[in-house]
Amino acid sequence: MIRQSLGSRIFDIVNVVVLIAIALITLIPFVFVLSGSLTASEELILRGVVLIPTKLSLDGYKYIFSTKTILWSLSVTAFITIAGTLINLFFTTLTAYPLARNEFMGRRPIMLLILFTMLFSGGMIPTFLVVKSLGLLNSYGSLLIPGAISAFNLIIIRNFFQQLPDGLEESAKIDGCNDFQILIRIVLPLSLPAMATFALFYAVGHWNTFFNAILYINDTTKWPIQVWLRQIVILSQGGVGDSQQMGSDYVAPPGEVIKMAVIVVSTVPILLVYPFLQKHFAKGVLLGSVKG
């Protein structure tokens, strides 16, 4: 066992103290939001910042869940997140794998076209016209298909595939495997950290989406949770909006508390997914940093 010098011990102690302080600082906003959502509106308005409420109140959550609309929109968002993530991984993988093979003809022009999309975008109106011409308006397809592939994620996954030893594929071909079997049996099992990492990235993007839903979906029964929470915030501020949208059980918003409850409801579900992907995520974020 190697004994550490006094300087190394002091450095480790200072490093741990600083990291703990930074962690606590980053947690303060979350504690403030959670505490604010459980605080009576009068106390929150009076004190401004409440980390430990003197009187617990569930008025914010009662308002949000005073109708089945929110529960239904949560299921809609869960469907969009799961289906969208699977679609993203499917098309991204099938596109990145052949582009990672040196023997694939035309991969350079295709990569240039993909890079071009990262620099220049068609814009909101042309994209809306494309979605409309495809008959995707007012359907979940408008939220899933246009963004099926992320150019940035595709490039990183392609680079990861390129780092895999060529001998593995050559051995599989000798055993009689075709390209699709190599992808399923060899490449994907070795790429679980990468897949888990980008699954988390895609899932967070789908969970937080609301602007595309506002543009493409008019049927309120198909709205994801983020759109409904936006409507709730507008109603709680006394802004434009029909309170009857929330259903017959609509209750008056309890003031500032509703904003905190909205943040908690929209954030906690996706946060609960992270612990299950943390092991793979820690490996996946180092993609390309070490080669060999």
C-alpha positions in Angstrom: 0.0 0.0 0.0 1.4 3.4 -1.0 1.3 6.0 1.7 0.2 9.4 0.7 2.2 12.5 1.6 0.9 15.3 3.8 0.4 17.5 0.7 -1.6 14.8 -1.1 -3.9 14.3 1.9 -4.5 18.0 2.2 -5.3 18.2 -1.5 -7.7 15.3 -1.3 -9.5 16.9 1.7 -9.8 20.3 0.1 -10.9 18.6 -3.2 -13.7 16.7 -1.4 -14.8 19.8 0.6 -15.0 21.9 -2.6 -16.9 19.2 -4.5 -19.4 18.7 -1.7 -19.9 22.5 -1.5 -20.5 22.6 -5.3 -22.9 19.7 -5.0 -24.9 21.4 -2.3 -25.0 24.6 -4.3 -26.5 22.8 -7.3 -29.0 21.1 -5.1 -30.3 24.3 -3.6 -32.6 25.2 -6.6 -34.1 21.8 -6.5 -34.7 22.0 -2.8 -36.2 25.4 -3.2 -38.6 24.2 -6.0 -39.7 21.1 -4.0 -40.2 23.1 -0.8 -42.0 25.8 -2.6 -44.4 23.3 -4.1 -45.3 22.1 -0.6 -45.6 25.6 0.9 -48.7 27.6 1.4 -49.0 30.3 -1.2 -49.2 33.1 1.4 -45.9 32.0 3.0 -44.1 31.7 -0.4 -45.2 35.2 -1.4 -44.2 36.6 2.0 -40.8 35.0 2.4 -39.8 34.8 -1.3 -37.3 31.9 -0.7 -38.5 28.9 1.3 -36.2 26.0 1.9 -38.0 24.6 4.9 -41.8 25.4 4.9 -43.4 26.1 8.3 -46.7 24.8 7.0 -47.1 22.1 4.4 -49.7 22.5 1.7 -50.7 20.3 -1.2 -52.8 22.9 -2.9 -50.5 23.1 -5.9 -50.7 19.4 -6.6 -54.4 19.3 -5.9 -54.9 21.9 -8.6 -52.7 20.1 -11.1 -54.4 16.7 -10.5 -57.9 18.1 -10.1 -58.7 16.5 -13.4 -57.7 13.4 -15.3 -56.3 15.5 -18.1 -52.9 15.7 -16.5 -52.7 11.9 -15.9 -53.7 11.3 -19.5 -51.1 13.7 -20.8 -48.5 12.0 -18.7 -49.3 8.7 -20.4 -49.1 10.5 -23.8 -45.7 11.9 -22.9 -44.5 8.5 -21.7 -45.6 7.0 -25.0 -43.9 9.7 -27.1 -40.8 9.4 -25.0 -40.6 5.6 -25.3 -41.6 5.3 -28.9 -39.5 8.3 -30.0 -36.4 7.0 -28.2 -36.8 3.6 -29.9 -37.3 5.2 -33.3 -34.2 7.5 -32.7 -32.0 4.6 -31.7 -33.2 2.4 -34.5 -32.6 4.8 -37.4 -29.5 6.4 -35.9 -27.9 2.9 -35.5 -28.9 1.7 -39.0 -27.4 4.9 -40.4 -24.3 5.1 -38.4 -23.2 1.5 -38.8 -22.7 1.5 -42.6 -21.2 5.0 -42.5 -18.6 3.5 -40.1 -17.5 0.9 -42.6 -14.6 1.8 -44.9 -15.9 -0.4 -47.7 -19.2 1.5 -47.9 -19.2 3.4 -51.2 -20.5 7.0 -51.0 -20.1 7.4 -47.3 -18.1 10.6 -47.6 -20.7 12.5 -49.6 -23.4 11.2 -47.3 -21.4 12.4 -44.3 -21.0 15.9 -45.9 -24.8 16.1 -46.3 -25.3 15.1 -42.7 -22.8 17.7 -41.5 -24.6 20.3 -43.7 -27.8 19.8 -41.8 -25.9 20.7 -38.6 -24.9 24.1 -40.0 -28.1 25.0 -41.9 -31.7 24.3 -41.0 -34.8 24.5 -43.2 -36.5 26.6 -40.6 -39.9 26.4 -38.9 -42.2 27.3 -41.8 -40.6 24.9 -44.4 -40.6 22.1 -41.7 -44.2 22.8 -41.0 -45.0 22.5 -44.7 -43.2 19.2 -45.0 -45.1 17.8 -42.0 -48.3 19.0 -43.5 -47.6 17.5 -46.9 -46.9 14.2 -45.3 -50.2 14.2 -43.6 -48.7 14.2 -40.1 -50.5 17.2 -38.7 -52.5 16.5 -35.5 -50.8 13.1 -35.1 -48.0 11.7 -32.9 -46.0 11.1 -36.1 -45.4 14.8 -36.3 -43.4 14.6 -33.0 -41.6 11.3 -33.8 -40.7 11.2 -37.5 -39.2 14.7 -38.3 -36.5 14.3 -35.7 -35.9 10.6 -36.1 -32.1 11.1 -36.4 -29.9 13.6 -34.7 -26.9 14.4 -36.8 -24.7 15.1 -33.8 -25.5 11.9 -32.1 -25.2 9.9 -35.4 -21.6 11.2 -35.8 -20.6 10.2 -32.3 -22.1 6.8 -32.6 -20.4 6.3 -36.0 -17.1 7.2 -34.4 -17.7 4.7 -31.7 -18.4 2.0 -34.2 -15.2 2.8 -36.0 -13.2 2.2 -32.8 -14.4 -1.5 -32.6 -11.7 -3.9 -33.6 -12.0 -5.1 -37.3 -11.0 -8.6 -36.2 -14.4 -9.1 -34.5 -16.3 -8.5 -37.7 -13.9 -10.6 -39.8 -14.3 -13.5 -37.4 -18.1 -13.2 -37.6 -18.0 -13.2 -41.4 -15.8 -16.3 -41.3 -18.5 -18.0 -39.1 -21.1 -17.1 -41.8 -22.7 -14.0 -40.3 -24.0 -11.3 -42.7 -23.8 -7.5 -42.0 -27.1 -7.4 -40.2 -26.2 -10.4 -37.9 -22.9 -8.7 -37.1 -24.7 -5.6 -36.1 -27.2 -7.4 -33.9 -24.8 -10.0 -32.3 -21.5 -8.3 -32.2 -21.7 -4.5 -32.5 -24.8 -3.7 -30.5 -23.8 -5.8 -27.4 -20.4 -4.0 -27.3 -22.1 -0.6 -27.7 -24.5 -0.8 -24.8 -22.8 2.2 -23.0 -23.2 4.3 -26.1 -26.8 3.2 -26.7 -27.8 3.9 -23.0 -26.2 7.3 -23.1 -27.9 8.4 -26.3 -31.2 6.8 -25.2 -31.1 9.1 -22.2 -30.3 12.1 -24.4 -33.2 11.3 -26.8 -35.6 10.5 -24.0 -35.0 13.8 -22.2 -35.5 15.6 -25.5 -38.8 13.9 -26.1 -40.0 14.4 -22.5 -39.3 18.1 -22.6 -40.8 18.7 -26.1 -43.7 21.2 -26.2 -43.0 23.6 -29.1 -43.5 21.0 -31.8 -46.7 19.9 -30.1 -48.0 23.4 -30.1 -47.2 23.7 -33.8 -48.5 20.4 -35.1 -51.2 19.2 -32.7 -54.5 20.9 -32.3 -56.3 18.1 -30.5 -55.9 18.8 -26.8 -56.3 15.1 -25.9 -53.0 14.5 -27.7 -51.1 17.2 -25.9 -48.0 16.0 -23.9 -47.6 17.0 -20.3 -45.3 19.9 -21.1 -48.0 21.7 -23.1 -50.6 21.2 -20.4 -48.3 22.4 -17.7 -47.6 25.5 -19.8 -51.4 26.1 -20.0 -51.6 25.6 -16.2 -49.0 28.2 -15.6 -50.8 30.7 -17.9 -54.1 30.0 -16.1 -52.4 30.4 -12.7 -51.1 33.8 -13.7 -54.5 34.9 -14.8 -53.4 35.1 -18.5 -55.1 34.1 -21.7 -56.7 30.7 -21.5 -60.0 28.9 -21.0 -60.2 27.5 -17.5 -62.8 25.0 -18.7 -60.0 23.2 -20.6 -59.0 21.6 -17.3 -62.4 19.9 -17.0 -65.4 20.2 -14.7 -63.3 19.7 -11.6 -61.3 22.8 -12.3 -60.3 24.7 -9.1 -58.8 28.1 -8.7 -54.9 28.2 -8.8 -53.3 28.7 -5.4 -50.9 31.4 -6.6 -47.1 31.1 -6.8 -47.1 27.5 -5.5 -48.6 26.2 -8.7 -45.4 27.2 -10.6 -43.2 25.1 -8.3 -45.6 22.2 -8.5 -45.5 22.3 -12.2 -41.7 22.1 -12.3 -41.7 19.1 -9.9 -44.4 17.2 -11.9 -42.5 17.8 -15.2 -39.0 17.0 -13.8 -39.3 14.1 -11.4 -40.4 11.4 -13.8 -37.5 11.8 -16.1 -35.1 12.1 -13.2 -36.2 8.7 -11.9 -34.9 7.1 -15.1 -31.3 8.3 -14.6 -30.3 5.8 -11.8 -31.1 2.9 -14.1 -28.8 4.3 -16.8 -26.1 5.7 -14.6 -23.8 2.8 -14.9 -23.8 2.9 -18.7 -24.0 6.7 -18.9 -20.7 7.0 -17.0 -19.0 4.9 -19.6 -20.8 6.4 -22.6 -19.8 10.0 -21.9 -16.2 9.0 -22.4 -16.8 7.9 -26.0 -13.8 8.6 -28.1 -11.7 10.0 -25.3 -9.5 6.8 -25.1 -8.7 4.8 -28.2 -7.0 1.5 -28.5 
